[in-house]
Amino acid sequence: MPMLTVDPYISLALWFPLLVAVVAAIVVYAYVLRQRAAKPARWRIVTLMTLAAALPMIMLLNPTWVKELPPPAGKPLLTILVDRSASMATTEGDKTRYQQAVQVANEVADDLESRFELRVRTFDSGSETIEIDQFDAQGLDADATNLSAAIEDSLDERPQGQAMLLLSDGIHNAGGGANRVRASVEKARAMAAPIYTQTIGGDANVHDLEVALALPQEMAFAGQTLPVEVTLRQRGRLTDKVTVSLLLDGEKVQEQEVAIQPDGTAEATLEVQQDNSGLYRYEVQVSGHPNEVTTLNNSTTLLVRVVDEPVRVLVLEGKPYWDSKFLLRMLASDQAIDLTSIVRVGEDRFIRRQIQNSPATTTDDVEVDAEGDAAAPEPTATAREQTWDVLDNVDELFDDPDWLKSFQVVVLGRDAEVYLDDLRVEQVKRWLAEDGGAMVCMRGPPTSVLSERLGGLMPVRWSAATESRFRVELTESGQGMAWLPSTSGQLRGLPSLATMARPEGPKPLAVVLAAAAGSSDDTEPVITYQPIGSGRVVVVEGAGMWRWAFLPIEHQERDDVYGHLWRSLVRWLVSSTGLLPSESLAVRSDKVTFDPTERATATLLVRDTEAGEPLEVELTGDTLDEPKRFPASPAGDTPGQFRVVFGELPEGRYQAKVVGDTDATTAFDVKGNLSERLTIASRPDMMRMIAMGSGGEVIDGGNSAELAAKLQKQLEENFPTRVQRVPAWDRWWVLVCVMGVWAVSWGFRRRSGLV
């Protein structure tokens, strides 16, 4: 039955004084009216004026009819989400995790089907709706778990009016980390769709041996001895010693025995040396064990590109900083790099430092050929030659059109305005777009005020802000790059960085590889790049990275992260952008290792783009019955750059070469995600975060009665009784009556000679 209530347009604290004022005005008017009107007329006038004033006062109270609406037809929806990924095949007790989850799902369904509309969905990397009797037909071989997709797919089917029961071990490894799951949980909370969770499984572990490389893609100078750092990991206890082998074309070239602790890691250093330039594909293997869970991670691929000319790097710094000092020291120690640095130390005073290889030879062992002529001496050592000089300005350097073209990578520090007027920015832009150069801004914006032209080259925009500090973690894109440290934990544990310029977010074509810990990729990017023609611009945010190379004793295990990051960055830029001076054609895979579910791709670079035969790339591999050819299509409007798409490939090792050019080759692997088989410890912390963040609760032991009570409470809290509110005075005849009372009151007063 409808009920009449009031919902005042003004507060009662204001309405009551207004009422008193109206009553007082009417009383005063009645007193004054005694001398001007007879008593019968006076009472009629006062009555009509009181009624005319009372009606607006009542309307200000907004009398409203409240009518209770019937509840929606049907039962409330409960979605049961059951994890079917490979980790759920883990046996604990006498049942697998999946069997335990199915048992709970069946018990809940039997108890609640009379009160709730039940829907069952299973998920791994994706999700689908099934019938309750189809649990046994589900395979447990998926190599990824996507909790975020499972939640959002359920929300998409019915945006509001449901609750979820999540039965899983809490492992999420499909990318995006906890931030991606947290975003989906917040979406569920906003849609009033609480998630009740039960963690299936415990702290199970596996027995396994794994080999990994800090840098799976290296570049070396011809004749240089390149140290290869290998990390070994043992899960559980299988052995006390392992043998690490280095193979080239299936032949063992080096072997080393390494001691390793149970549930521990060990380091080994192998050495690689090649006298001739080219691409060399090595395989690093660790001796397997019959009791380990998988042997797929007992080997890994190392790609070494040997060049007969070093990579030329230019560093431009506006004034001396600790960051640039440590960076120069690291780059100077790399024999594959010829380094030129220019640092402004005063008004019209620049110090130029050049470091390059200087092969040292001896004449004692000069060989004589059959004709009696002395053969060219072989290099016996590679020394680093260093020169210093002082410049009054840098105009003469930039005036030479070939000077900038002689470098493959340019690194900009801070206060670089002196190097970057508008004409030089245009020169840099042409060098990036046409010559395939790469520019790195090592501490955020390179100038205090970005010009419009220079800002157009940057992958992010900045706004002024107070100094803030942040730590770094990889994004999903960053984890797929070979030149970054393999785990985000390594970066999060390093000293924080400082910035005075806040990035406002990446531009449309930019890719964020690392972000501030705890933020989303778009809000606080730290390492970002974007293509400029055939070149790239990379921005690394924050000052104080030199402390990563100067860690205290308790963090010495991360001491090599700084060197790995910068050395890998230079190699990635050189291998994925322009051609080396001696190259006319090159093909480069976009990644060293692809997932079977993603498309394998490569980039083809051509110096001479004149019309000729269509370019093709031939792909061979141990899973292909015969070589396959793929056409190269232009990559946008960039001259000399082509895209090759191999598509999704099965797991295996592959090599690609340009048809008609045996020197233009590249190699890559396709490997599945092994984390579902190796990291099987349940994550009750993740499940608790999902429950608490969505407005649900953690359910212990599959208690269906407890779940039913909590669901009923949730329905009462999130879906209260619906009512319809209709203002009682908002009718046409009410307004006519009000106007009529006012008109009659005015007419009677006029008739009585009061108006």
C-alpha positions in Angstrom: 0.0 0.0 0.0 1.4 3.4 -0.9 2.6 5.6 2.0 2.8 9.4 2.1 6.1 10.8 3.3 7.8 14.2 3.0 11.2 14.9 1.3 11.7 18.7 1.9 13.3 20.8 -0.8 14.9 22.9 1.9 16.1 21.9 5.3 13.6 21.8 8.2 15.9 24.2 10.1 15.1 26.8 7.4 11.4 25.7 6.8 10.3 26.2 10.4 11.6 29.9 10.7 9.9 30.6 7.3 6.7 29.1 8.7 6.9 31.3 11.8 7.5 34.4 9.6 4.5 33.6 7.3 2.2 33.1 10.4 3.4 36.3 11.9 2.8 38.2 8.7 -0.7 36.9 8.5 -1.4 37.8 12.2 -0.1 41.4 11.6 -2.2 41.7 8.5 -5.3 40.6 10.3 -4.7 43.1 13.1 -4.2 45.9 10.6 -7.3 44.8 8.7 -9.6 45.5 11.7 -9.8 49.2 10.8 -10.4 48.7 7.1 -12.9 45.8 6.7 -16.0 44.5 8.4 -15.7 41.5 10.5 -17.3 38.9 8.1 -15.2 40.2 5.2 -12.1 40.3 7.4 -12.4 36.6 8.4 -13.0 35.5 4.8 -9.9 37.5 3.6 -7.6 36.1 6.3 -8.8 32.6 5.7 -8.2 32.8 2.0 -4.7 34.4 2.5 -3.8 31.7 5.1 -4.8 29.0 2.6 -2.8 30.8 -0.2 0.4 30.9 2.0 -0.1 27.4 3.4 -0.2 25.7 0.0 3.4 26.8 -1.1 4.7 25.9 2.4 3.3 22.4 2.0 4.8 22.1 -1.5 8.2 23.0 0.0 7.9 19.9 2.2 7.5 17.9 -1.0 4.9 15.3 0.1 5.7 12.1 -1.8 3.9 8.8 -2.3 6.3 5.9 -1.7 5.2 2.6 -3.3 7.1 -0.7 -2.8 7.9 -2.4 -6.1 7.8 -6.2 -6.5 11.2 -8.0 -6.7 12.6 -9.0 -10.1 11.2 -12.2 -11.5 13.2 -15.4 -11.0 15.9 -16.4 -8.5 19.2 -14.6 -7.8 22.1 -15.8 -9.9 25.1 -17.6 -8.4 28.0 -18.3 -10.8 30.4 -21.1 -9.8 33.9 -20.6 -11.3 36.1 -23.7 -11.3 39.8 -23.6 -12.3 40.8 -26.2 -14.8 44.4 -25.2 -15.5 47.3 -27.5 -15.4 48.2 -26.7 -11.8 44.8 -28.1 -10.7 46.1 -31.5 -11.8 48.4 -31.5 -8.8 47.5 -34.5 -6.5 47.2 -33.7 -2.8 46.1 -36.5 -0.6 44.1 -39.0 -2.7 42.5 -36.4 -5.0 43.7 -33.8 -7.5 42.9 -30.2 -6.8 40.4 -30.2 -9.7 38.6 -33.2 -8.1 38.4 -31.3 -4.8 37.0 -28.2 -6.6 34.4 -30.3 -8.4 33.3 -31.9 -5.2 32.8 -28.5 -3.6 30.9 -27.3 -6.6 28.6 -30.3 -6.6 27.8 -29.9 -2.9 27.1 -26.2 -3.3 24.9 -26.9 -6.3 22.9 -29.6 -4.6 22.2 -27.4 -1.5 21.5 -24.1 -3.3 19.7 -25.0 -6.5 16.3 -24.5 -4.9 17.1 -20.9 -3.8 19.5 -19.7 -6.6 19.8 -19.8 -10.3 23.1 -21.7 -10.8 25.5 -21.2 -13.6 28.8 -23.1 -13.9 31.9 -21.8 -15.7 35.3 -23.4 -16.0 38.5 -21.4 -16.9 42.2 -21.5 -17.6 43.5 -18.9 -20.0 39.9 -18.3 -21.1 36.5 -19.4 -19.7 33.3 -21.1 -20.9 29.9 -22.0 -19.5 29.3 -25.7 -19.0 26.6 -27.9 -17.5 27.0 -29.3 -14.0 27.5 -32.9 -15.4 30.3 -31.9 -17.8 33.1 -31.6 -15.2 34.7 -34.9 -16.1 35.0 -33.8 -19.8 37.3 -30.9 -19.0 41.0 -31.2 -19.8 43.7 -30.0 -17.4 46.5 -29.2 -19.9 46.3 -25.5 -20.2 49.6 -23.7 -19.6 48.1 -20.5 -18.2 45.6 -19.3 -15.6 43.7 -16.0 -16.1 41.7 -15.1 -13.1 41.0 -11.7 -14.5 39.4 -13.0 -17.6 37.3 -15.5 -15.6 35.8 -12.7 -13.5 35.2 -10.3 -16.4 33.7 -12.9 -18.6 31.1 -13.6 -15.9 30.4 -10.0 -15.5 29.8 -9.5 -19.2 27.1 -12.2 -19.3 25.1 -10.5 -16.6 26.5 -7.1 -15.5 24.4 -6.9 -12.3 22.4 -9.0 -9.9 24.8 -12.0 -9.3 27.3 -13.4 -6.9 30.3 -15.6 -7.7 31.9 -18.6 -6.0 35.6 -18.9 -7.1 37.2 -22.4 -6.6 40.9 -22.1 -7.6 44.4 -22.4 -6.2 44.8 -18.7 -6.7 47.6 -18.9 -9.3 47.4 -16.1 -12.0 50.1 -16.2 -14.6 48.5 -15.0 -17.8 50.1 -11.6 -17.7 49.4 -8.3 -15.9 50.1 -9.6 -12.5 48.1 -8.7 -9.4 47.3 -5.3 -10.8 45.2 -6.8 -13.6 43.3 -9.0 -11.2 42.7 -6.1 -8.9 41.2 -4.0 -11.7 38.7 -6.8 -12.5 37.9 -7.2 -8.8 37.1 -3.4 -8.5 34.9 -3.8 -11.6 33.0 -6.6 -9.8 32.5 -4.5 -6.7 31.3 -1.6 -8.7 28.6 -3.9 -10.3 27.6 -5.2 -6.9 28.8 -8.7 -7.8 30.6 -10.1 -4.7 33.0 -13.0 -5.2 33.2 -15.7 -2.5 36.4 -17.7 -2.7 37.8 -21.0 -1.5 41.4 -21.8 -2.0 42.0 -25.3 -3.3 45.4 -26.8 -2.5 48.4 -26.0 -0.3 52.1 -25.4 -0.4 52.9 -28.1 -2.9 56.2 -28.0 -4.8 57.9 -29.9 -7.6 61.3 -31.3 -8.3 63.0 -29.7 -11.3 66.2 -28.3 -12.7 66.2 -25.2 -14.7 68.8 -23.2 -16.7 68.3 -19.5 -17.7 70.4 -16.8 -19.2 70.6 -13.2 -17.9 71.0 -12.1 -21.5 69.7 -14.5 -24.1 70.8 -12.2 -26.9 74.3 -10.9 -27.0 76.5 -8.9 -29.3 80.3 -9.3 -29.4 83.2 -7.9 -31.4 85.1 -10.3 -33.6 87.8 -12.0 -31.6 86.4 -10.8 -28.3 86.0 -13.3 -25.4 82.4 -12.9 -24.3 81.4 -14.1 -20.8 78.0 -15.7 -20.7 76.3 -15.7 -17.3 74.2 -18.7 -16.6 71.7 -19.1 -13.7 70.8 -22.6 -12.5 67.8 -23.3 -10.2 66.9 -26.4 -8.4 63.3 -26.9 -7.1 63.2 -29.5 -4.4 66.2 -31.8 -3.9 67.4 -33.9 -6.9 71.2 -33.6 -6.9 74.1 -31.8 -5.3 76.0 -31.2 -8.6 75.0 -30.5 -12.2 76.9 -30.3 -15.4 76.4 -27.2 -17.6 77.3 -27.5 -21.3 77.6 -25.1 -24.1 76.8 -26.4 -27.6 77.2 -24.9 -31.1 75.5 -26.7 -34.0 75.0 -29.8 -31.7 78.7 -30.0 -30.8 79.8 -29.5 -27.2 82.3 -26.7 -27.0 82.5 -26.2 -23.2 81.4 -28.0 -20.1 81.4 -27.0 -16.4 80.4 -28.8 -13.2 78.5 -26.7 -10.7 77.4 -27.4 -7.1 73.8 -26.5 -6.3 71.8 -26.5 -3.1 68.3 -27.9 -2.6 65.7 -25.2 -3.5 68.5 -23.0 -4.4 70.3 -21.3 -7.3 73.8 -21.3 -8.6 75.8 -19.2 -11.1 78.1 -20.3 -13.8 80.1 -18.4 -16.4 80.8 -19.7 -19.8 83.0 -18.1 -22.5 82.2 -17.5 -26.2 84.6 -16.4 -28.8 84.3 -16.1 -32.6 86.7 -14.6 -35.1 84.3 -14.1 -37.9 81.2 -11.9 -38.0 77.8 -13.5 -38.2 74.9 -14.8 -36.1 75.8 -17.8 -33.9 73.1 -19.9 -32.2 74.4 -21.6 -29.0 72.5 -23.9 -26.7 73.1 -24.0 -23.0 72.1 -27.3 -21.3 72.0 -28.6 -17.8 72.2 -32.3 -17.1 68.7 -33.6 -16.6 67.4 -35.9 -13.8 64.9 -38.8 -14.2 62.7 -37.5 -11.3 62.2 -33.9 -12.4 58.7 -32.8 -13.5 59.8 -31.6 -17.0 63.0 -31.5 -19.1 61.8 -28.6 -21.3 63.6 -26.1 -19.2 66.9 -28.0 -19.1 68.1 -26.0 -22.1 67.9 -22.5 -23.4 69.1 -20.7 -26.6 71.8 -18.0 -26.7 72.0 -15.8 -29.8 75.4 -14.1 -30.3 75.7 -11.6 -33.1 79.4 -11.1 -33.9 80.3 -7.9 -35.6 83.6 -6.8 -37.2 82.8 -3.2 -36.3 81.8 -2.0 -32.9 78.5 -0.2 -32.1 79.1 3.5 -32.0 77.4 5.3 -29.0 77.3 9.0 -28.4 76.5 10.4 -24.9 75.5 14.1 -24.6 75.4 15.6 -21.1 74.6 19.1 -20.1 76.6 19.0 -16.9 78.5 16.3 -14.9 76.1 14.0 -12.9 76.6 10.8 -11.0 74.2 9.0 -13.3 76.2 9.8 -16.4 79.5 8.9 -14.7 78.4 5.4 -13.9 76.8 4.9 -17.3 80.0 6.0 -19.1 82.0 3.6 -16.9 79.8 0.7 -17.8 79.7 1.5 -21.5 83.5 2.0 -21.6 84.0 -1.5 -20.3 82.1 -3.1 -23.2 84.5 -4.0 -26.0 81.6 -4.2 -28.5 81.0 -0.4 -28.1 83.0 2.6 -29.4 82.1 5.3 -27.0 82.1 9.1 -27.5 80.9 11.3 -24.7 80.6 15.1 -24.6 80.0 16.8 -21.3 79.5 20.5 -20.8 81.5 21.6 -17.8 81.3 25.4 -18.2 80.3 28.3 -20.4 81.8 27.5 -23.9 83.7 24.6 -22.5 83.0 20.9 -23.4 85.1 17.8 -22.6 85.0 15.2 -25.3 86.1 11.7 -24.4 86.5 8.9 -27.0 87.1 5.2 -26.1 87.5 2.6 -28.8 89.2 -0.7 -29.5 92.9 -0.7 -30.4 94.1 -4.1 -31.5 97.6 -4.8 -30.2 99.8 -7.1 -32.3 103.2 -8.6 -31.9 105.9 -9.0 -34.6 107.7 -11.9 -32.9 105.3 -14.6 -34.3 104.8 -13.2 -37.8 104.0 -16.1 -40.2 105.6 -16.4 -43.6 103.5 -17.8 -46.4 104.8 -20.1 -49.3 105.9 -17.2 -51.4 108.1 -15.8 -48.6 105.8 -12.9 -47.8 104.9 -12.0 -44.3 101.3 -12.7 -43.5 99.2 -10.2 -41.7 99.7 -10.6 -37.9 96.7 -11.9 -35.9 95.5 -9.7 -33.1 96.7 -11.1 -29.8 94.8 -8.7 -27.5 92.2 -6.0 -27.7 93.1 -2.9 -25.8 90.9 0.1 -25.2 92.3 3.4 -26.5 91.1 6.5 -24.8 91.5 10.2 -25.9 90.4 13.5 -24.3 90.1 16.9 -25.7 88.4 20.2 -24.9 85.9 21.9 -27.2 84.8 25.5 -27.2 81.5 24.6 -28.8 79.8 21.7 -30.6 78.6 23.7 -33.7 81.4 22.3 -36.0 80.4 18.7 -35.0 76.7 19.1 -35.9 77.5 21.1 -39.0 79.1 18.0 -40.5 76.1 16.0 -41.9 78.0 12.7 -41.6 79.0 13.1 -38.0 75.6 12.2 -36.4 75.1 9.4 -39.0 78.3 7.7 -37.8 76.5 6.8 -34.5 73.9 4.1 -34.0 72.8 5.2 -30.5 72.6 8.6 -28.9 72.1 8.9 -25.1 70.8 12.3 -23.8 71.3 13.3 -20.2 69.7 16.3 -18.5 70.2 20.0 -19.3 70.8 19.1 -23.0 69.4 22.4 -24.4 72.9 23.4 -25.6 72.9 20.5 -28.0 69.2 20.6 -29.2 68.2 23.8 -30.9 65.4 23.5 -33.4 67.7 22.9 -36.4 69.5 20.1 -34.6 66.3 18.6 -33.5 65.3 18.4 -37.1 68.6 16.8 -37.9 68.1 14.2 -35.1 64.6 13.5 -36.4 65.9 12.7 -39.9 68.7 10.6 -38.4 66.0 8.6 -36.5 63.5 8.2 -39.3 65.8 7.7 -42.3 69.0 6.3 -40.9 67.4 4.0 -38.2 69.2 5.7 -35.3 68.1 5.2 -31.7 67.9 7.9 -29.0 67.8 7.3 -25.3 66.7 9.9 -22.7 68.4 8.5 -19.6 66.7 10.6 -16.9 63.3 11.7 -18.2 62.9 14.9 -20.2 66.3 15.9 -21.7 65.7 19.6 -21.3 64.0 21.7 -18.6 61.6 23.1 -21.1 60.7 20.9 -24.1 60.3 22.6 -27.4 57.4 21.6 -29.6 59.7 19.9 -32.0 61.6 17.9 -29.4 58.4 17.1 -27.5 57.0 15.5 -30.7 59.8 12.9 -30.6 59.2 11.9 -27.0 57.0 8.8 -26.2 55.5 10.5 -23.2 54.4 14.0 -22.1 55.4 15.5 -18.8 53.9 18.0 -16.3 55.7 19.8 -13.5 55.4 18.3 -10.0 57.0 18.2 -6.6 59.8 15.7 -6.2 58.6 12.1 -5.8 60.3 8.8 -5.5 59.3 5.4 -6.9 60.4 1.9 -7.4 60.3 0.0 -10.7 58.5 -3.1 -11.9 58.1 -4.6 -15.4 54.8 -4.4 -17.3 53.5 -7.3 -19.3 55.2 -5.9 -22.4 58.5 -5.5 -20.5 58.5 -9.1 -19.3 58.4 -10.2 -23.0 61.5 -8.2 -23.8 64.8 -10.1 -23.8 66.9 -7.2 -22.6 65.3 -6.6 -19.3 66.0 -8.6 -16.1 63.9 -11.7 -16.1 61.9 -11.0 -12.9 60.2 -7.9 -11.7 61.3 -8.7 -8.2 64.9 -7.8 -9.2 63.8 -4.2 -10.1 61.4 -3.7 -7.2 64.2 -4.6 -4.7 66.5 -1.9 -6.1 66.9 1.7 -4.7 64.1 4.1 -5.6 64.4 6.7 -8.3 63.5 10.4 -8.0 61.7 12.7 -10.5 60.6 16.3 -10.6 58.6 15.8 -13.9 55.5 13.6 -13.7 54.8 11.6 -16.9 51.2 12.3 -18.0 50.9 9.0 -19.8 52.3 7.4 -23.0 51.4 8.6 -26.5 49.3 6.4 -28.8 52.2 4.5 -30.5 54.3 4.2 -27.3 55.0 1.0 -25.5 55.5 1.0 -21.7 58.1 -1.6 -20.6 58.3 -0.7 -16.9 56.1 1.4 -14.6 56.2 2.6 -11.0 55.6 -0.3 -8.6 51.9 -0.5 -7.8 50.7 1.7 -10.6 49.0 0.8 -13.9 51.0 1.0 -17.1 49.4 4.2 -18.4 49.6 6.3 -15.2 53.2 6.2 -14.2 55.4 4.9 -17.0 59.2 4.5 -16.2 60.7 2.9 -19.3 58.8 3.8 -22.6 59.7 3.7 -26.2 58.1 4.6 -29.5 59.1 4.2 -33.2 60.1 7.2 -35.2 60.3 6.1 -38.8 62.9 3.2 -38.8 64.4 4.4 -35.5 63.3 4.5 -31.9 63.2 6.9 -28.9 63.5 5.4 -25.4 62.8 7.4 -22.2 64.0 6.1 -18.9 62.4 8.1 -16.0 64.1 9.1 -12.8 67.4 10.2 -11.4 69.6 8.1 -9.0 69.9 5.0 -11.1 73.7 5.1 -10.4 72.9 3.6 -7.0 71.8 0.4 -8.8 75.5 0.0 -9.7 76.7 0.8 -6.1 74.6 -1.5 -3.9 75.3 -2.3 -0.3 76.7 -5.7 0.7 73.3 -7.1 1.6 72.1 -6.5 -2.0 75.2 -7.7 -3.9 73.1 -10.4 -5.6 71.5 -7.7 -7.7 74.7 -5.9 -8.4 74.7 -6.9 -12.1 71.1 -5.7 -12.9 72.4 -2.2 -13.8 74.9 -3.5 -16.3 72.5 -6.0 -17.8 69.8 -3.4 -18.3 72.0 -0.9 -20.2 74.1 -3.4 -22.1 70.9 -5.2 -23.2 69.2 -1.9 -24.1 72.0 -0.9 -26.5 72.1 -4.4 -28.1 68.3 -4.4 -28.5 68.3 -1.0 -30.1 71.1 -1.9 -32.5 69.6 -5.3 -33.4 66.0 -4.0 -33.9 66.5 -0.6 -35.6 68.9 0.5 -38.3 71.5 -1.4 -40.2 75.2 -1.4 -39.3 77.3 0.7 -41.7 78.6 -2.5 -43.4 75.1 -4.0 -43.8 72.9 -3.6 -46.8 70.3 -6.2 -45.7 69.3 -7.7 -42.4 66.4 -9.7 -40.9 65.8 -9.7 -37.2 63.3 -11.6 -35.1 61.2 -9.3 -32.9 61.8 -11.6 -29.9 64.2 -14.4 -29.0 61.4 -16.6 -27.6 57.8 -16.6 -28.7 54.8 -18.3 -27.1 52.9 -20.9 -29.2 49.7 -18.7 -28.8 51.3 -15.6 -30.3 52.3 -14.8 -33.8 56.0 -15.0 -34.5 57.2 -12.0 -36.4 60.4 -10.5 -37.8 61.6 -7.2 -39.2 63.5 -7.0 -42.6 65.7 -3.9 -43.1 66.9 -2.9 -46.6 69.3 -0.1 -47.3 68.6 0.1 -51.1 64.8 0.3 -51.6 64.8 0.6 -55.4 62.2 -1.6 -57.1 63.3 -5.1 -57.7 62.4 -8.7 -56.9 59.8 -9.1 -54.1 61.5 -9.9 -50.8 60.9 -13.2 -49.2 62.1 -14.8 -46.0 62.6 -18.6 -45.7 61.8 -20.3 -42.4 63.2 -23.6 -41.3 62.7 -25.5 -38.1 62.8 -28.9 -36.4 59.0 -29.0 -36.5 58.6 -28.1 -40.2 58.6 -30.9 -42.8 60.1 -28.5 -45.4 61.2 -24.8 -45.5 58.4 -22.3 -45.9 58.6 -18.9 -47.5 56.9 -15.8 -46.3 56.5 -12.5 -48.1 57.8 -9.2 -46.6 55.3 -6.4 -46.6 56.2 -2.7 -46.1 56.0 -1.6 -42.5 53.9 1.6 -42.9 55.5 4.5 -44.6 59.0 3.8 -43.3 61.4 3.4 -46.2 63.5 0.2 -46.2 61.6 -1.5 -43.4 59.5 -4.5 -44.0 57.3 -6.8 -41.8 57.4 -10.6 -41.9 54.6 -12.5 -40.1 55.3 -16.3 -39.6 52.0 -16.8 -37.6 51.5 -19.1 -34.7 54.1 -21.9 -34.7 54.4 -25.1 -32.7 57.1 -25.4 -30.0 60.6 -25.7 -31.5 63.7 -24.0 -32.8 63.5 -21.9 -36.0 65.9 -20.1 -38.3 65.0 -17.5 -40.9 67.0 -16.1 -43.8 66.4 -13.8 -46.7 66.0 -15.7 -49.9 69.0 -15.0 -52.1 71.2 -13.7 -49.2 72.8 -16.3 -46.9 74.3 -13.7 -44.6 71.0 -12.1 -43.6 69.7 -14.6 -41.0 68.1 -14.7 -37.6 66.9 -17.3 -35.2 64.3 -17.7 -32.5 62.6 -20.3 -30.3 58.9 -21.1 -29.6 58.3 -22.3 -26.1 55.2 -22.8 -24.0 54.6 -21.4 -20.6 56.0 -23.8 -17.9 54.9 -21.8 -14.9 51.8 -23.9 -14.5 54.0 -27.0 -14.0 56.7 -25.4 -11.9 54.9 -22.9 -9.6 52.1 -24.9 -8.1 52.0 -23.5 -4.5 48.5 -22.2 -3.9 47.9 -18.5 -3.4 45.5 -17.9 -0.5 46.6 -14.3 -0.4 45.4 -13.7 -3.9 42.1 -15.4 -3.2 41.6 -13.3 -0.1 42.3 -10.1 -2.0 39.7 -11.1 -4.6 37.1 -11.8 -1.9 37.7 -8.7 0.2 38.1 -6.4 -2.8 34.8 -7.4 -4.4 32.7 -7.3 -1.2 32.6 -11.1 -0.8 34.2 -13.3 1.8 36.6 -16.3 2.1 34.6 -19.6 2.5 36.4 -22.3 4.5 35.9 -26.0 3.8 33.2 -25.7 1.2 30.4 -25.1 3.8 27.4 -24.7 1.6 25.1 -23.7 4.5 27.5 -20.9 5.4 27.7 -19.8 1.8 23.9 -19.8 1.5 23.6 -17.6 4.6 26.2 -15.2 3.3 24.6 -15.0 -0.1 21.2 -14.2 1.4 22.8 -11.4 3.5 24.5 -10.1 0.5 21.3 -10.0 -1.5 19.6 -8.0 1.3 22.5 -5.5 1.5 23.3 -5.1 -2.2 19.8 -5.5 -3.5 17.4 -3.7 -1.0 13.6 -3.5 -1.5 12.9 -1.3 -4.6 10.4 1.5 -4.2 8.8 4.1 -6.5 8.7 7.7 -5.3 6.1 10.1 -6.8 5.6 13.7 -5.6 2.0 14.0 -4.4 1.7 17.7 -5.4 3.1 17.2 -8.9 -0.3 17.2 -10.6 -1.9 19.6 -13.0 -5.0 20.0 -10.9 -3.0 20.8 -7.8 -1.3 23.7 -9.5 -4.7 24.9 -10.9 -6.1 24.8 -7.3 -3.2 26.8 -6.0 -3.6 29.4 -8.7 -7.3 29.5 -8.1 -7.0 30.1 -4.4 -4.6 33.0 -5.1 -6.9 34.5 -7.7 -10.0 34.2 -5.4 -8.1 35.8 -2.5 -6.9 38.7 -4.8 -10.4 39.2 -6.2 -12.1 39.3 -2.8 -9.6 41.8 -1.5 -10.2 44.0 -4.6 -13.9 43.7 -4.1 -13.5 44.9 -0.5 -11.4 47.9 -1.7 -8.2 46.6 -0.2 -6.3 46.5 -3.6 
